[in-house]
């Protein structure tokens, strides 16, 4: 990882300052499995604290382990009573069916290119490019992912680079040209620049 950090320091003085302030790169990885993807769906558009409570309740309701079978045994009303919206309940059940029926095979994802992973995952209702990006970064440990649609990344860039508005995806891509092939590392530092104690 030293090579990545040196590259970012050398090519981008703004990131060099952030790296200096944040310190060592300590990304927290998750397992590339069904449970991790369910967690990503639960966390969409919620604060981490609230999402964590809902996720914990869902795991308990499913008998302590999230598997496609355990999710599909739960009635939608029971899932909603744990704090999930109707929409997220439908998304998680759709993912469970896709996984059970072999349309999403988690063991295969590691061998696929980034774009192929995005293509496979986004066939599931409620899994968009943002969720696929998070899975690529935190579960599949890919080092060159740039989540241009992430609000935290956009807010961090606006603050760090002194922009008046949130940057658009194409502006982020232009800025990030110098970060390749370590966009994930740059993204992690940008997130941490906004939330030093985030669980990332």
C-alpha positions in Angstrom: 0.0 0.0 0.0 3.0 2.2 0.4 3.3 2.4 -3.4 -0.3 3.7 -3.6 0.2 6.3 -0.9 3.4 7.5 -2.4 1.8 7.7 -5.9 -1.2 9.8 -4.5 1.2 12.1 -2.5 3.3 12.7 -5.6 0.5 13.3 -8.0 -2.0 15.3 -5.9 -0.8 17.9 -3.3 -4.4 18.2 -1.9 -4.5 14.5 -1.2 -1.0 14.6 0.2 -2.2 17.0 2.9 -5.2 14.8 3.6 -3.0 11.7 3.9 -0.7 13.6 6.3 -3.7 14.6 8.5 -5.5 11.2 8.4 -2.5 9.0 8.9 -2.1 5.3 8.1 -4.4 3.5 5.6 -6.6 1.2 7.6 -9.5 0.2 5.5 -11.9 -2.3 7.1 -12.8 -5.2 4.7 -15.9 -7.4 4.8 -16.6 -10.8 3.5 -17.6 -11.0 -0.2 -20.9 -12.7 0.6 -24.7 -12.5 0.7 -24.7 -10.9 4.2 -22.4 -8.1 3.2 -24.6 -7.2 0.3 -27.7 -7.3 2.4 -25.9 -4.9 4.8 -25.2 -2.5 1.9 -28.9 -2.4 1.0 -29.9 -1.8 4.7 -27.3 1.1 4.9 -28.5 2.9 1.7 -29.5 6.5 2.6 -29.4 6.0 6.4 -27.1 7.1 9.0 -24.6 4.4 10.1 -26.0 4.3 13.6 -29.7 3.8 12.6 -28.7 1.3 9.9 -26.6 -0.7 12.4 -29.6 -1.1 14.7 -31.9 -2.2 11.9 -29.3 -4.6 10.5 -28.8 -6.2 14.0 -32.6 -6.7 14.3 -32.8 -8.3 10.9 -30.0 -10.7 11.7 -31.8 -11.7 15.0 -35.1 -12.1 13.2 -33.4 -14.4 10.7 -32.1 -16.7 13.5 -28.6 -15.1 13.9 -27.4 -15.7 10.3 -28.4 -14.1 7.1 -28.8 -16.6 4.3 -31.1 -16.5 1.3 -33.2 -19.3 2.9 -33.5 -17.5 6.2 -34.5 -14.3 4.6 -37.2 -16.0 2.4 -38.6 -17.8 5.5 -39.4 -14.4 7.0 -42.6 -12.8 6.1 -42.2 -9.3 4.5 -44.3 -7.8 7.4 -41.8 -9.3 9.9 -38.9 -7.8 8.0 -40.7 -4.4 8.0 -41.3 -4.6 11.7 -37.5 -4.7 12.2 -37.3 -1.2 10.7 -36.9 -1.9 7.0 -38.9 0.1 4.5 -41.2 -1.8 2.1 -38.8 -1.0 -0.7 -35.7 -2.4 1.1 -37.6 -5.5 2.2 -38.4 -6.1 -1.5 -34.8 -5.5 -2.5 -33.4 -7.9 0.1 -35.9 -10.6 -0.9 -35.1 -10.1 -4.5 -31.4 -10.6 -3.7 -32.2 -13.7 -1.7 -34.1 -15.2 -4.7 -31.3 -14.3 -7.2 -28.8 -16.0 -4.9 -30.9 -19.0 -4.1 -31.6 -19.5 -7.8 -27.9 -19.2 -8.8 -28.2 -15.9 -10.7 -25.8 -14.2 -8.3 -23.0 -16.6 -7.3 -20.8 -14.8 -4.7 -17.9 -17.3 -5.2 -17.6 -16.3 -8.9 -17.4 -12.5 -8.4 -13.8 -12.4 -7.3 -12.7 -13.8 -10.7 -14.7 -11.1 -12.7 -13.6 -7.7 -13.9 -15.0 -4.7 -12.1 -17.5 -3.9 -14.9 -18.7 -7.5 -14.9 -19.3 -7.5 -11.2 -21.3 -4.3 -11.5 -23.3 -5.8 -14.4 -24.1 -9.0 -12.3 -25.1 -7.2 -9.1 -27.2 -4.5 -10.7 -29.5 -7.1 -12.2 -30.9 -7.3 -8.6 -33.7 -4.8 -7.8 -32.4 -2.1 -5.5 -28.7 -2.7 -6.2 -27.4 0.2 -8.2 -23.9 1.2 -9.2 -23.2 2.8 -5.8 -23.9 -0.5 -3.9 -21.9 -2.4 -6.5 -19.0 0.1 -6.0 -19.1 -0.4 -2.2 -19.1 -4.2 -2.6 -16.1 -3.9 -5.0 -14.2 -1.7 -2.5 -15.0 -3.3 0.9 -15.7 -6.9 0.0 -13.7 -7.7 -3.2 -10.9 -5.4 -2.1 -10.4 -3.8 -5.6 -7.9 -0.9 -5.5 -9.1 1.3 -8.4 -12.8 2.0 -7.8 -14.0 5.6 -8.0 -17.6 5.9 -6.6 -18.5 9.1 -8.4 -22.1 8.9 -7.1 -21.2 8.8 -3.5 -22.4 11.8 -1.5 -19.5 11.6 1.0 -16.9 11.6 -1.8 -18.5 14.5 -3.5 -18.7 16.5 -0.3 -15.1 15.7 0.6 -13.9 16.8 -2.8 -15.9 20.0 -2.6 -14.4 20.8 0.8 -10.8 19.7 0.1 -10.5 21.4 -3.3 -12.5 24.5 -2.3 -15.3 24.1 -4.9 -18.5 26.1 -4.5 -20.8 23.2 -5.5 -20.8 19.4 -5.2 -18.8 18.1 -8.2 -20.6 16.1 -10.9 -19.4 12.6 -11.8 -17.5 13.7 -14.9 -15.7 16.4 -12.9 -14.7 13.8 -10.3 -13.4 11.5 -13.1 -11.3 14.4 -14.5 -9.9 15.2 -11.1 -9.2 11.5 -10.4 -7.2 10.9 -13.6 -4.0 11.4 -11.6 -5.1 8.9 -8.9 -5.2 5.8 -11.1 -4.6 3.0 -10.4 -5.4 3.7 -6.8 -8.8 5.5 -6.8 -10.0 3.3 -3.9 -7.2 4.5 -1.7 -7.9 8.1 -2.7 -11.6 7.6 -1.9 -10.9 6.1 1.5 -8.8 9.1 2.4 -11.5 11.5 1.2 -14.1 9.7 3.3 -11.9 9.9 6.3 -11.2 13.6 5.8 -14.9 14.2 6.5 -15.4 11.5 9.2 -12.2 10.6 11.0 -13.8 7.8 13.0 -16.0 6.3 10.3 -16.2 2.6 10.2 -14.5 2.3 6.8 
